[in-house]
Amino acid sequence: GPGEGARGPFKVLFVCTANICRSAYADVVANAATPDGVTFASAGVRALADHPIDPPMAEEIRGRGDFSTHAARQLTRVMVEEADLVLAMASDHRRWILDEWPTLGRKTYVIGYVARAMRDLPEDVTLDTLVEHLWRHRSADPGDDVADPYRRGPEAMSRAAKQIDANLEVIVGGLARLANAPR
């Protein structure tokens, strides 16, 4: 988009445990929205490496994105370094990253918090100052976590998918707006 310039796209990394349910779903659905100037990827802190998306979670996507190429990846330091923003599905994933790589904590947040913060972003926040804004205003709410639906039945999958959708609606829309704002 016009906002990209030399900086390239704004890179978002979704993180959960195995990278076959929550972060995989978020990755596929967010990429299907293809917002100009923003790219999405995902990984797991204890990934079931190379596994496809969990079939009940794939069911939740139902024609809203192509999950056929998804292969779970183990989170690495390089992935976190290369991301502009890391969206953890729950606070334990954020803690895992903070324990492993404390210096990368300023770009790692629980998805529900980022959605809350982006619902009413001040006018002067830009793509370049967003992460600093998130850091300065960080707060925790038990509702920020997306509970792990793995092997907990279709209702749990559906609940997780709906919660991720609600968060993505705010985050993807907000990032697309910021990515295409004049800089």
Phi, psi and omega in degrees: 000174183299333183283346190293313179055217185275349188281347181078180183290158175277123187258123179249134179241121175270138181229133169223207185277294187263346183065033175236349179240274190296303184290329178295315179300311181300317180301307183296313184292318180294318179294328179295334178284345180032060177292135180300128174086004179227136175236153183233144175215175180209160179199168181236148180287334172225066190295146167273078192309135177072000177287148174286174176297143181300128186310317178296331177284324176301322177304322182293335182283324174028076173074010179260006180174164181259109181260003188296333183265358183294129173228123184302142180234143174282131178298134176235163178301319181300319179301316181292319179298320184283341179283148172275329183213131178249123180252106179278141180285337178208163185297333179292329177290322178296316179300320179302315180294317179297323178291316182289312188224075186306328184287348182261007184293337184288351179244009186245120183220157174286136187306319182296324177296315182297320177297317178299314183293325184276349177297325179222068177287136173301149182306326187277358179283129178246175177302325182285338181251359183303310185295322176297319177298315179299320180295314184293330186252015189298141178208160182244144176218133181304332180286354181288331183284143169261114184296146181292119182267358189302126180057025179250012175094166185297328180296318180296320178298313182297318179298314180298315181299316181295321179293318177297317179303314181299319178293316183295325181304316180286313188289311183295315178299315181295316179295319179298318178300312182294322183294334184251009175286150176298141181243000000 
